[in-house]
Amino acid sequence: MPAEILLDAELGLPDSVARHIEQAYEAAFSTGVDATAEVCIRVCDAAASRSLNQSFRQQDKPTNVLSFPADLSVEGVAILGDIALCWWSWPDRCSRP
C-alpha cells in the first residue's frame, strides 16, 4: 500500500523527511499487516507535541513520539491508530542524517 505523508509547511522540514517516514511506513506494512489497514502519522513541532502529551497523558512537556492504538474498521478498512512524531527531537535522537 503506498503511503501518503502530509507535512505542515510551517515546520520547515527538509524534503527528505517525508521519504524517510514513507520508507518506515512501507517497511512496517511489508511485514504482513493487512494491505487495507490504515495508520495516521502526524509530524508536529514541540508545541503541538506538548499539547497532545498534556491532553492524553497529563504530562506538561513535549515528547518525541506518541501513539494512539485503535481497533476499528470502517468500510472494510482496519484503522490501526495514530502516531505523532515530534520533529524537534529527531536531530538529538538520530545517529545518521
For each residue, the residues with C-beta under 8 A, 3 or more apart:
1: 26 29 35 36 37
2: 26
3: 21 22 25 26
4:
5: 18 21 22 25 41 43
6:
7: 11 13 17 18 43
8: 11 43 44 45
9: 12
10: 45
11: 7 8 43 44 45 87
12: 9
13: 7 17 18 43 87
14: 17
15: 18 19
16: 19 20 97
17: 7 13 14 20 21 43 87
18: 5 7 13 15 21 22
19: 15 16 22 23
20: 16 17 23 24
21: 3 5 17 18 24 25 41 43 85
22: 3 5 18 19 25 26
23: 19 20 26 27
24: 20 21 27 28
25: 3 5 21 22 28 29 39 41
26: 1 2 3 22 23 29 30
27: 23 24 30 31
28: 24 25 31 33 39
29: 1 25 26 33 35 37
30: 26 27
31: 27 28
32:
33: 28 29 37 80
34: 37 78
35: 1 29
36: 1 76 77 78
37: 1 29 33 34 77 78 79 80
38: 77 78 79 80
39: 25 28 79 80 81 82 83
40: 81 82 83
41: 5 21 25 82 83 85
42: 82 83 84 85
43: 5 7 8 11 13 17 21 85 86 87
44: 8 11 48 49 52 84 85 86 87
45: 8 10 11 48 49 86 87 88
46: 49 50 62 86 88
47: 50 51 62
48: 44 45 51 52 84 86
49: 44 45 46 52 53 62 63 64 66 84 86 88
50: 46 47 53 54 60 61 62
51: 47 48 54 55
52: 44 48 49 55 56 66 84
53: 49 50 56 57 59 60 61 62 63 66
54: 50 51 57 58 59 60
55: 51 52
56: 52 53 66 68
57: 53 54 63 66
58: 54
59: 53 54 63
60: 50 53 54
61: 50 53
62: 46 47 49 50 53 86 88 89
63: 49 53 57 59 66 86 89
64: 49 85 86 89 90 93
65: 83 84 85 86
66: 49 52 53 56 57 63 83 84
67: 81 82 83 84
68: 56 81 82 83 84
69: 80 81
70: 79 80 81 82
71:
72: 78 79
73: 76 77 78 79
74: 77 79
75:
76: 36 73
77: 36 37 38 73 74
78: 34 36 37 38 72 73
79: 37 38 39 70 72 73 74
80: 33 37 38 39 69 70
81: 39 40 67 68 69 70
82: 39 40 41 42 67 68 70
83: 39 40 41 42 65 66 67 68
84: 42 44 48 49 52 65 66 67 68
85: 21 41 42 43 44 64 65 90
86: 43 44 45 46 48 49 62 63 64 65 89 90
87: 11 13 17 43 44 45 90
88: 45 46 49 62
89: 62 63 64 86 92 93
90: 64 85 86 87 93 94
91: 94
92: 89
93: 64 89 90
94: 90 91 97
95:
96:
97: 16 94
